[in-house]
Amino acid sequence: MTLFDILGWGASIGLILGYLPQAIQTMRTRKTDDIALPTFLMIGIGGICFMCQGWMLGWEKGWALFLTNLITTLCSAVIFGIKMYNDYIKKK
């Protein structure tokens, strides 16, 4: 395993462990008042772009990039969806 691989694994684990608790907390409490909508929208867009980059690299080289950003994009999408529901549908 090279330094490049170690840094990639560290980044993957850090990103997943950074997003997952927020997504779980948001799903449990449904509280989104303190969450900035543009932040999770941009994080989702960034994750989609990195997923595309991982896919374009091919499975052998890009699988970790693809899977990590798939997980973080799904977490961002869940938070974004709950935020949209709370701010625009529930308040009507």
URJO-V730687 format. One record per backbone hydrogen bond with DSSP energy under -0.5 kcal/mol. NH is the residue of the N-H (numbers start at 1). CO is the residue of the C=O. If there is no record, write none. Layout:
<<NH & CO> <NH & CO>>
//
This chain:
<<6 & 2> <7 & 3> <8 & 4> <9 & 5> <10 & 6> <11 & 7> <12 & 8> <13 & 9> <14 & 10> <15 & 11> <16 & 12> <17 & 13> <18 & 14> <19 & 15> <20 & 16> <21 & 17> <23 & 19> <24 & 20> <25 & 21> <26 & 22> <27 & 23> <28 & 24> <29 & 25> <30 & 26> <32 & 30> <35 & 32> <37 & 35> <40 & 36> <41 & 37> <42 & 38> <43 & 39> <44 & 40> <45 & 41> <46 & 42> <47 & 43> <48 & 44> <49 & 45> <50 & 46> <51 & 47> <52 & 48> <53 & 49> <54 & 50> <55 & 51> <56 & 52> <57 & 53> <58 & 54> <58 & 55> <62 & 58> <63 & 59> <66 & 62> <67 & 63> <68 & 64> <69 & 65> <70 & 66> <71 & 67> <72 & 68> <73 & 69> <74 & 70> <75 & 71> <76 & 72> <77 & 73> <78 & 74> <79 & 75> <80 & 76> <81 & 77> <82 & 78> <83 & 79> <84 & 80> <85 & 81> <86 & 82> <87 & 83> <88 & 84> <89 & 84> <89 & 85> <90 & 85> <92 & 89>>
//
